[in-house]
Amino acid sequence: MQTNFFTGGSQNSSASDKPATNASATSDMFTKLLVAQIRNQDPLAPTDPSDFVNQLAQLSQTESLQSLATLTSNNASVLQSLQVLALGAQVGSQVTVSTTSVKLGAEPIKGAVTLANSAARTTLVLTGADGVKHNIELGTQAAGEVPFTVDPVALGLPPGQYAMQVDTDSNSTASIGVIGKLNSVKLSSTGNVVLDVAGLGEVAPYAITAFNGQMAASSITASN
């Protein structure tokens, strides 16, 4: 039996015992084969004893690797559980997510573009599912973070999913971070940690670049 981190109860550990069962079966099969090999060897030309020693060494190495794999898997499960618990404490706070898409509704979306170099012309481009591009001019900007706000109502943008990219006259490398409320943290059916962020949907933990607490009030309001 093992303790479930999320319910506080216990659950059957038969699944985690399977690697140990497989290792035991492999060891028994090897022993039987080795005994059969010794019994059936040619008495006039017996097998070199060092060959048996090498086979035993190989079995020992295989069992060690199986044990290591099981230990690594168990440690990964514990780390995932701890990650969920740690991130769960941040539910309700504002986070910045590195992304190239956003889901617009009626509420404004805040974020920042990070420029590697300065640019005389900086444009945030949103492309809807219909392929129509909507340019949001951010003007002349120095290298670093450029805050922005996308107000769908003011800009006349219909609700839906939009791809985002940054165009500059200097072809500066740029990344986009969008701020949203962390709604929930959960484990997916595949065992991966998944975060639900307002305006972005489900994102992976590695996409989170900052935990901001309450959303900052200052930003540059975008205009079409």
N, C-alpha and C positions, 0 to 999 in steps of 0.2 A: 504493500500500500504506500502511496505517496500523497503529500498534501497538495491541494489545488490552490494556487496563489490567489485565484479570483473568487472562489466560493468559500474558502476557509475550511472546506471539508476534505474528505479523502476520496481517492479514486483508485480503481484497480490498476496495479502496476504490471500486468501481464505483458503489455506492449513493450515496456522498458526491459523486461526480463528476457525478451526474445533473443537479443544479441548473445547473452550469456548461454542460452539454450543451444543456439547455433554453434557457438564455440565448443561447447561440451560434445555435441554430436560430431563435429569435425575431429576433435581429439580422439574420440572413441573409434571413429572410422580409420584414422591413421594408425592407431595401435593395432587394430585388427589386421590391417594390410601389412604392417611391419612383422607381426607374428607369423602371418601366412607366408611372407617372403622368406623368413628365417627357416620355417619348417620345410619349404619346398625348394630350398637352394640345393645345388648339386653337391653331394658329399665329397666328390673327387675334386671339385673346384669351388670351394666355399667363397661366399662374398667377403670382400675385405671388410673387417669390422669397422674401419674408419668410415665406410659408406653409411653404415647404420647410425654412427655418431653424427654424421652430417645431416642425415634425415631428421634425427631428433632435434638438432639445432634449428633446422628449418621450421619444424613444428613449433618450437619455442618462440621463434621470431614471429610466426604467423599469429600465435595466440597473443603475443605482446601487442602486435599491431591492431588486432581485434579489440583488445581491452582499451587501447589508446583511442580508437575510433569511438567506442562506446562512451568513454569519459569525455571526449570532445563534444559529442552530441548532447550529453547531459548538461555540460557546462554552457553550451549554446542556449539550451532551453531555459536555464536559470537566468542567464544574462538577458534574454528576451523578456522574461517575466519582470525582472528588475527594471528594464527599460520602460515597459508599459506602466509600472507603478510610478516611476520617476516622471514620465511625461504626463501621466494622469493628473499629477499635482498641478500641472500647468493649464488644465482645461479651464476655459473661460477667459484666459489672457490673450493678448494680441501677439501674433507671431509674424515674422517676415519669411516668406517662402520664395525661393529661387524658382522661377517658372517661365514658360513661354506661352502660356495660355491662361485665360481667365473666364469665369462664368458671370456675365453681367445680369443684374436684375434691375430693381428700381433704385437701390442704394448706391451711393458713390463708392468707388474703390480707390484706396490710397496705396502708394508704393514709392519706389525710387529706382531710377536708372543709374547704374554705376559705370562711368566712362573711364577708360584707360588713358585717354588723351583728351585735351580740350577740343572743342568743336564750335565753329561759327554758326552752324545750323544743326540742331538736334530735333529729330522727329520720332515720336512714338507711334508706331503703325499698328492698328488693330484690324484684323481681317476676319469678317464674319463667316458663317457657314455657307453663305451665298457667294463668297469670293470677293465681296465688295470691301475695299480698303478704306479705312477711316484714319486720316492723318491728324495727329495731335502735336502741334508745334511747341517745343520747349525752349526755343530760342538759342542764343549763344551761351555755352556752358563751359566751365573749366573742368579739368579732370577731377573725378570723385563722384560723390552721390548727388543726384539731381532728383529731389522729391517731386511727385506729381499726384494729381487727383483726377480720376475719370468719373464724371457725373453722367451716367447714361441718359437721364431725363434732359439735362441741359444740352447735351450733345446730340440728342435725337437718335440714340442707339437703341434698337429693339433688344429685348432680353434674349440671351443665348450665349453660346460658347464662342469666344474670340481668340484667335492666335495673336501673339504679340511679338514685335521685333523693334529694334532701334536702328534708325538710319541717321548717319551723320555725314557732313561734307568731307570729314577727314578720315572716313572709314574706320573710326576708332572702335576697338573691341568694347562691347558693352554687355552687361548682364542686367536682368530685370528682377526686382524683388517686389512682391505684392504683400501688403499687410492684411491679415484677416483674423477673425476670432477662432481660436482652437475650440471646436465643439466637442470632440470626443477622441479617444485613443482606444484602439482595439487590436486583437490578433485576428488576421484573416484566416480563411480555411486552409491556407498553405503554411500557416505558422508565422507569417511576416507581420511586423508591426505596421499598422496603418493609422494615419491621422486624418480626421475630417476637419477641414478648414473652410470657414464661410467664404464664398466667392470663388473657391478653388476645388472643392470636393475632396476626394481622398488623395493624400500625398504621402510619400515615404519620409521617414524621419530625417534622412540625409538632405532633404530639400529645405529643411528649416535652417535659416541662417541667423536668426535672432529671436529672442523672447523679449517682447517690448513692454509687458505689463499693460497699462492702458494706452490706447492709441494716441499718438502725438497730435496735437491740435493744429500745428503749423504745417502747411504744405503749399505747393504751387498748383493752383487750379488750372487744369488744362482747358484749352479752347480749340474749337475746330478750325 
